[in-house]
Amino acid sequence: MLSEDKVKGIDMKRFDLRIVFGLMLILGGGLALAQTMGYLKNASDYFWGGAFLVAGLTFLAMLFGGHWWSAFPGFTLAALGVLILLPDSLEDIGGAIFLGGIALSFWYVYFTSRDERWWAIIPAGVLTALALLILASAQFEEYSGAIVLGGIGLTFFVVYLTNRLERWWALIPGGVLATLAGVTIAAEQFGEFQTAGFFFFGLALTFLLVAVLAKMSWAYWPAGVLGIMGFLGIASLLDFANYIWAIALIVAGGFLLFRYFSRRA
């Protein structure tokens, strides 16, 4: 049972909280009205930007008490407040700041308990890659796809490094996404058709990593098949590619016929 003093303390805190929110709303409405009437400029932006920033810092202060979940509203609200307060000259990076703030919350959650909350690496890496895309889009627009895919692929490689025995599976999405990032660059240089060779060769390297690093012997088979397909695709860049394809088809057909007749015999 709670004592009477404790009950009064809880009621006082609730009452005080309502007063704070009420005053904030009244102040925000007054500033918005003053701006509408032409007495102030951007007053509401300053108010709401500061309000979100203060609210975010309030949640971040709760981290010192061990409430790791408060990192999500804390960093998100703080980033939103900074976004609102940004001057017009920096509005192009506003999206990067907002996404980066959310990414920081996931990074914090991971680094405060790396064994239990390793899952936070994935959204943290994705959001970080998107934030970097916004920052680099002005200078490296042609590599925007490679930046996003490569960043997400790197995220899965980090997941693998957290526990190499149990999370070997992260090598596959990491390798596939890194391959797609390379393909987007190769497409600009060699054309879409020729990039098929690079794609298959990258997948072959992915499964080869699974076989070597994770000790999965079955991965040698897809690595070998995809490696052959990648070699044939890359060879299509050369003049003798048509000869290679013709010989490969003849050899494959002859092998199938040989297996068929050898079994009948």
C-alpha positions in Angstrom: 0.0 0.0 0.0 1.2 3.5 -0.8 1.4 6.0 2.0 -0.6 9.3 1.8 2.5 11.3 1.3 3.6 9.2 -1.7 0.1 9.5 -3.2 0.2 13.2 -2.8 3.7 13.3 -4.4 2.5 11.3 -7.4 -0.6 13.6 -7.8 1.6 16.7 -7.6 3.9 15.4 -10.3 1.0 14.6 -12.6 -0.5 18.1 -11.9 2.8 19.8 -12.5 3.3 17.9 -15.8 -0.1 19.1 -17.0 0.7 22.7 -16.2 4.0 22.4 -18.2 2.2 21.0 -21.2 -0.6 23.5 -20.9 1.8 26.5 -20.7 3.7 25.2 -23.7 0.6 24.9 -25.8 -0.6 28.4 -24.8 2.8 29.8 -25.6 3.0 28.0 -28.9 -0.5 29.2 -29.9 0.3 32.8 -28.9 3.5 32.7 -31.0 1.7 31.2 -34.0 -1.0 33.9 -33.7 1.6 36.7 -33.5 3.3 35.3 -36.6 0.0 35.1 -38.5 -0.7 38.7 -37.6 2.7 39.8 -38.9 4.3 40.7 -35.6 6.9 37.9 -35.6 8.6 35.8 -38.3 9.4 32.1 -37.8 8.4 32.3 -34.2 6.5 29.1 -34.3 9.5 27.3 -35.8 11.7 28.4 -33.0 9.2 27.4 -30.4 8.4 23.9 -31.8 12.1 23.3 -32.6 13.1 24.2 -29.1 10.2 22.2 -27.7 11.2 19.0 -29.6 14.8 19.5 -28.7 14.0 19.9 -25.0 11.7 16.9 -25.1 14.5 14.8 -26.8 17.0 15.9 -24.2 14.6 14.9 -21.4 14.3 11.4 -22.7 18.1 11.2 -23.2 18.6 12.2 -19.6 16.6 9.1 -18.7 19.4 7.0 -20.2 21.5 7.7 -17.1 18.9 5.7 -15.1 19.3 2.7 -17.3 16.2 3.2 -19.4 17.7 2.2 -22.8 14.4 2.4 -24.6 14.4 6.2 -24.1 17.1 6.4 -26.7 14.5 6.0 -29.4 12.3 9.0 -28.6 15.3 10.9 -27.2 17.4 10.9 -30.4 14.4 11.1 -32.7 12.8 14.1 -31.0 16.2 15.9 -30.6 16.9 15.3 -34.3 13.5 16.6 -35.2 14.1 19.8 -33.1 17.4 20.4 -34.9 15.7 19.8 -38.2 13.1 22.5 -37.5 15.8 25.0 -36.3 18.0 24.5 -39.3 18.6 27.6 -41.4 17.4 27.7 -45.0 21.0 27.4 -46.2 21.3 23.9 -44.6 17.9 22.5 -45.4 19.4 20.1 -48.0 21.0 18.1 -45.2 17.9 18.1 -43.0 16.9 14.6 -44.0 20.4 13.3 -43.2 20.2 14.9 -39.8 16.8 13.4 -39.0 17.7 9.9 -40.3 21.1 10.1 -38.6 19.5 10.9 -35.3 17.3 7.9 -35.5 20.3 5.8 -36.5 22.1 7.0 -33.4 19.4 5.6 -31.2 19.9 2.2 -32.6 23.7 2.4 -32.4 23.3 3.4 -28.7 21.0 0.5 -28.0 23.5 -1.9 -29.6 26.7 -0.6 -28.0 25.1 -0.6 -24.5 24.4 -4.4 -24.8 26.1 -5.9 -27.8 25.4 -9.5 -26.9 21.6 -9.2 -26.3 20.7 -6.3 -28.7 22.8 -7.2 -31.8 19.7 -6.8 -33.9 19.9 -3.1 -33.6 22.9 -3.1 -36.0 20.6 -3.8 -39.0 18.2 -0.7 -38.7 21.2 1.4 -37.5 23.2 0.5 -40.6 20.2 1.0 -43.0 19.4 4.4 -41.6 23.1 5.4 -41.6 23.4 4.4 -45.3 20.3 6.4 -46.1 21.7 9.4 -44.2 25.0 9.1 -46.1 23.1 8.9 -49.4 21.4 12.3 -48.7 24.8 13.9 -47.8 26.5 12.4 -50.9 23.7 12.8 -53.4 24.8 16.3 -54.4 28.4 15.3 -55.2 28.0 11.6 -56.2 24.6 11.3 -57.6 25.6 8.6 -60.1 26.8 6.4 -57.2 23.8 6.8 -55.0 22.6 3.2 -55.5 26.1 1.9 -54.7 26.2 3.9 -51.5 22.9 2.6 -50.2 23.4 -1.0 -51.2 27.1 -1.1 -50.1 26.2 0.5 -46.8 23.5 -2.0 -46.0 25.8 -4.8 -47.2 28.5 -3.6 -44.8 25.9 -3.7 -42.0 25.4 -7.4 -42.5 29.1 -8.0 -42.5 29.3 -6.2 -39.1 26.4 -8.5 -37.9 28.6 -11.5 -38.9 31.6 -10.2 -37.0 29.5 -10.0 -33.8 29.2 -13.8 -33.6 30.9 -15.7 -36.4 29.6 -19.1 -35.4 25.9 -18.3 -35.0 25.5 -15.5 -37.5 27.3 -16.9 -40.5 24.1 -16.4 -42.4 24.8 -12.6 -42.5 27.5 -13.2 -45.0 24.9 -14.1 -47.7 22.8 -10.9 -47.6 26.0 -8.9 -47.0 27.7 -10.4 -50.1 24.6 -10.1 -52.3 24.1 -6.4 -51.4 27.8 -5.6 -51.9 27.7 -7.4 -55.2 24.6 -5.3 -56.3 26.5 -2.2 -55.2 29.4 -3.2 -57.5 27.0 -4.0 -60.3 25.4 -0.6 -60.2 28.9 0.9 -60.8 29.7 -1.7 -63.5 26.5 -0.9 -65.3 27.7 2.7 -65.8 30.9 1.4 -67.4 30.0 -1.7 -69.3 26.3 -1.7 -69.9 23.5 -3.7 -68.2 23.9 -6.9 -70.2 27.6 -7.4 -69.4 27.1 -6.7 -65.7 25.5 -10.2 -65.4 28.9 -11.7 -65.3 30.0 -9.4 -62.4 26.8 -10.3 -60.6 27.3 -14.0 -60.8 31.0 -13.7 -60.0 30.1 -11.7 -56.9 27.6 -14.3 -55.7 30.3 -16.9 -56.2 32.6 -15.0 -54.0 29.8 -14.7 -51.4 29.3 -18.4 -51.2 33.0 -19.0 -51.2 33.2 -16.8 -48.1 30.5 -18.9 -46.5 32.4 -22.1 -47.3 35.8 -20.8 -46.1 34.8 -18.6 -43.1 31.8 -20.5 -41.8 33.1 -24.0 -42.7 30.0 -24.8 -44.7 31.1 -27.4 -47.3 27.8 -27.3 -49.2 28.6 -23.7 -50.2 31.4 -24.8 -52.5 28.8 -26.1 -55.0 26.9 -22.9 -55.6 30.2 -21.0 -55.5 31.6 -23.2 -58.3 28.4 -23.0 -60.5 28.1 -19.3 -60.0 31.8 -18.8 -60.6 31.5 -20.5 -64.0 28.5 -18.4 -64.9 30.4 -15.3 -63.8 33.4 -16.2 -65.9 31.3 -16.8 -69.0 29.5 -13.5 -68.4 32.7 -11.5 -68.0 34.2 -13.3 -71.0 31.3 -11.9 -73.0 33.2 -8.6 -72.9 35.9 -10.2 -75.1 35.8 -11.1 -78.8 36.0 -14.8 -78.4 32.9 -14.9 -76.1 30.7 -16.5 -78.7 33.1 -19.4 -79.1 33.1 -20.0 -75.4 29.4 -20.1 -75.2 29.1 -22.4 -78.1 31.7 -24.8 -76.7 30.1 -24.7 -73.3 26.7 -25.6 -74.8 28.2 -28.5 -76.8 30.0 -29.8 -73.7 26.9 -29.6 -71.5 24.8 -31.3 -74.2 27.4 -34.0 -74.7 27.6 -34.7 -71.0 23.9 -35.1 -70.6 23.8 -37.5 -73.6 26.7 -39.5 -72.2 25.0 -39.8 -68.8 21.8 -40.9 -70.5 23.3 -43.7 -72.6 25.7 -44.8 -70.0 22.8 -45.5 -67.6 20.8 -47.4 -70.3 23.8 -49.6 -70.9 
